[in-house]
Amino acid sequence: MAGSTISESEDEALSDINVVPLTDVMLVLLIVFLITTQVIKQAIPIKLPNVRYEPTMTKPENVSLTVRSGPGGTCEVYWGVTRVTQKELLDRSVSKLENLIKAVGGVQNVNEENMPEAHIRGDVNTQYKCIGAAIITMQQAGFQRVGFISEPPPLTGYRSE
């Protein structure tokens, strides 16, 4: 009978959590997070205009475009990180919207919540004709919402509203 009872100190030792596996898992998750954040942020190097903005909710179905001036006054447009021509931009945009319509079960099921947006990142030194052409192309494809991504100016110690 004496062997079947557990003393109070043994009971506390049995209820303690072993933190070594917990810290191992947390360190692995931290390393994975640090690696994936660098992989996710792939972008074409440009200088964005410094303006105030309203943060938007980025949805995975949104289209991210980067527009900048190329050599000799040409325009460079990137879909994600892939350079595209105006025709390829129109074809990809139309295809994306057609796939969305098929996925939601028809045009009658398309609404503001599931409609993708086009987000344009334009270099501050880019000619307006380049950005304007990208806007018109996305509108011709059927995108109803076309917005601009900007970089807010740094805070200078006070906030003017």
C-alpha positions as CSV (number, residue, x, y, z in Angstrom):
1,M,0.0,0.0,0.0
2,A,2.9,2.4,0.7
3,G,4.1,1.9,-2.9
4,S,0.8,3.0,-4.4
5,T,0.6,6.5,-2.8
6,I,2.4,9.4,-4.5
7,S,3.9,12.1,-2.3
8,E,3.1,15.7,-2.9
9,S,6.6,16.6,-4.3
10,E,6.4,13.7,-6.8
11,D,2.9,14.8,-7.9
12,E,4.3,18.3,-8.6
13,A,7.2,16.9,-10.6
14,L,4.8,14.8,-12.8
15,S,2.6,17.9,-13.5
16,D,5.5,20.1,-14.6
17,I,5.7,20.9,-18.4
18,N,8.8,19.8,-20.2
19,V,9.8,23.1,-21.9
20,V,12.7,21.7,-24.0
21,P,10.5,20.3,-26.8
22,L,8.5,23.5,-26.8
23,T,11.5,25.7,-27.2
24,D,12.8,23.5,-30.0
25,V,9.6,23.8,-31.9
26,M,9.5,27.6,-31.4
27,L,13.1,28.0,-32.6
28,V,12.3,25.9,-35.7
29,L,9.2,28.0,-36.4
30,L,11.2,31.2,-36.0
31,I,13.8,30.1,-38.5
32,V,11.2,29.0,-41.0
33,F,9.5,32.4,-40.6
34,L,12.7,34.4,-41.1
35,I,13.5,32.4,-44.2
36,T,10.1,32.6,-45.8
37,T,9.7,36.4,-45.3
38,Q,12.8,36.9,-47.5
39,V,11.6,34.6,-50.2
40,I,8.1,36.1,-50.3
41,K,9.3,39.7,-50.8
42,Q,10.4,39.6,-54.4
43,A,10.1,42.9,-56.2
44,I,11.5,44.9,-59.1
45,P,13.7,47.7,-57.6
46,I,11.9,51.1,-58.1
47,K,11.5,54.3,-56.1
48,L,7.9,54.8,-55.0
49,P,6.4,58.3,-54.6
50,N,6.3,59.6,-51.0
51,V,2.6,60.3,-50.3
52,R,0.1,59.6,-47.6
53,Y,-2.1,56.5,-48.2
54,E,-4.8,54.4,-46.7
55,P,-3.8,50.9,-46.1
56,T,-5.7,48.3,-48.1
57,M,-6.3,44.6,-47.5
58,T,-4.3,42.6,-49.9
59,K,-6.0,39.6,-51.2
60,P,-4.2,36.7,-52.9
61,E,-6.2,37.1,-56.1
62,N,-5.1,40.7,-56.5
63,V,-2.8,41.5,-59.4
64,S,0.5,43.2,-58.5
65,L,2.0,45.3,-61.4
66,T,5.2,47.2,-61.4
67,V,5.7,49.9,-64.0
68,R,8.9,51.7,-64.7
69,S,10.7,53.5,-67.6
70,G,13.0,51.5,-69.7
71,P,15.9,52.5,-71.9
72,G,15.1,54.9,-74.7
73,G,11.8,56.1,-73.3
74,T,10.2,52.6,-73.4
75,C,7.9,51.3,-70.7
76,E,8.5,48.2,-68.7
77,V,5.6,46.4,-67.1
78,Y,6.0,43.5,-64.7
79,W,3.2,41.1,-63.6
80,G,4.6,40.0,-60.2
81,V,8.3,39.7,-61.2
82,T,7.7,38.6,-64.8
83,R,8.1,41.2,-67.5
84,V,5.1,41.4,-69.9
85,T,4.2,43.3,-73.0
86,Q,0.9,45.2,-73.3
87,K,-0.7,42.4,-75.2
88,E,0.5,39.8,-72.7
89,L,-0.8,42.0,-69.9
90,L,-4.3,42.2,-71.5
91,D,-4.3,38.4,-72.2
92,R,-3.3,37.5,-68.7
93,S,-5.8,39.9,-67.1
94,V,-8.7,38.6,-69.3
95,S,-7.6,35.0,-68.5
96,K,-7.5,35.8,-64.7
97,L,-11.0,37.3,-64.8
98,E,-12.4,34.4,-66.9
99,N,-10.9,31.9,-64.4
100,L,-12.5,33.8,-61.5
101,I,-15.9,33.8,-63.2
102,K,-15.6,30.0,-63.7
103,A,-14.5,29.5,-60.1
104,V,-17.4,31.4,-58.6
105,G,-20.0,29.8,-60.9
106,G,-20.8,32.5,-63.3
107,V,-20.9,36.3,-63.7
108,Q,-24.0,36.6,-61.4
109,N,-21.8,35.4,-58.5
110,V,-19.1,38.0,-58.9
111,N,-19.2,40.7,-56.2
112,E,-16.9,43.2,-54.6
113,E,-15.6,40.6,-52.1
114,N,-14.3,38.2,-54.7
115,M,-13.4,40.6,-57.5
116,P,-9.6,41.0,-57.8
117,E,-8.0,44.4,-57.8
118,A,-5.0,45.6,-59.8
119,H,-2.3,47.3,-57.7
120,I,0.2,49.3,-59.6
121,R,3.6,50.2,-58.2
122,G,5.0,53.0,-60.4
123,D,8.5,54.3,-60.1
124,V,8.6,58.0,-59.3
125,N,10.6,58.8,-62.4
126,T,8.2,56.8,-64.8
127,Q,6.5,58.7,-67.5
128,Y,2.7,58.9,-67.0
129,K,2.1,57.4,-70.4
130,C,3.6,54.1,-69.1
131,I,1.4,54.0,-66.0
132,G,-1.7,55.3,-67.9
133,A,-1.3,52.5,-70.5
134,A,-1.2,49.9,-67.7
135,I,-4.4,51.4,-66.2
136,I,-6.2,51.4,-69.5
137,T,-5.2,47.9,-70.2
138,M,-6.4,46.6,-66.9
139,Q,-9.7,48.5,-67.3
140,Q,-10.1,47.0,-70.9
141,A,-9.6,43.6,-69.4
142,G,-12.5,44.2,-67.0
143,F,-10.8,45.1,-63.7
144,Q,-13.0,47.6,-62.0
145,R,-10.6,48.5,-59.2
146,V,-7.2,49.8,-60.1
147,G,-5.1,51.3,-57.3
148,F,-1.6,52.6,-56.7
149,I,0.9,51.5,-54.2
150,S,2.9,54.3,-52.6
151,E,5.4,54.7,-49.9
152,P,4.5,56.9,-46.9
153,P,6.9,59.7,-46.0
154,P,9.0,59.1,-42.9
155,L,7.6,60.4,-39.6
156,T,9.4,63.5,-38.4
157,G,8.5,63.4,-34.7
158,Y,5.0,64.8,-35.0
159,R,1.9,64.0,-36.9
160,S,0.0,66.5,-38.9
161,E,-3.6,65.5,-39.7
